[in-house]
Amino acid sequence: MELKSFNLLIVGIGGQGVISAIQILAWAALLDNYKVRTAETHGMAQRGGSVSSFLRFGNEVEGPLIPSGSSQVIIALEASEAVRNFRYADSNTIFLINNKIIVPPTVHLMNMEYPDLDSVQKFLEQISSNVFIINGHEEALKAGDIRSLNVYMLGVLVGSEKLPIKQKTLENSIRRFVPRKAQIINKIAFQNGIENGKIIKEEIE
């Protein structure tokens, strides 16, 4: 069946591997012979600022930016960033949310309130029933390095069977973009993510 367009958004903060994850997916989509468009937006330039990375692929894809309410999947490496980007979701969007809230230093300094994980989940569930909180932080550490978080989350997506890219193609792309010394850790993280994604597959409405 021909794929017209698939829209995926990955959000997080600087240093979490948001852009690397999109590069892995984009290259895999190219290898699977799709037209591919990507774009990025950055908040604060320094490490720790908001990062949103857009991926659109298929046979009828033009512009790189995802229209509001048109993202099939939103992956949040930092939970509150999913709330910041909720306008790209609709009732069919699948949210894969890493269970980590990273509060910006300015919030502490100004004594401001910041959403906790429960608040994030309840807010997003008003938009879509497919909101999944993932133990990504712990699983990446279990694999051997917190920097494997992005690849772990890609594994969860693959396991959910909601990504129209071949698993083998994605594995080849991971090997291309992950440094040689981190290959084994990321392979473990990816496979563990797939297994947990299979559980989510049964819960997606």
WOKA-V948521 format. One record per helix or strand of 3 or more residues. SS is the DSSP state (alpha for helix, beta for strand). FROM is the first residue (numbers start at 1). LEN is the number of residues. If there is no record, write none. Layout:
SS/FROM/LEN ; SS/FROM/LEN
This chain:
beta/6/8 ; alpha/18/14 ; beta/35/8 ; beta/50/9 ; beta/73/4 ; alpha/79/6 ; alpha/86/3 ; beta/94/5 ; alpha/105/5 ; alpha/117/9 ; beta/131/4 ; alpha/136/8 ; alpha/146/14 ; alpha/167/11 ; alpha/180/22
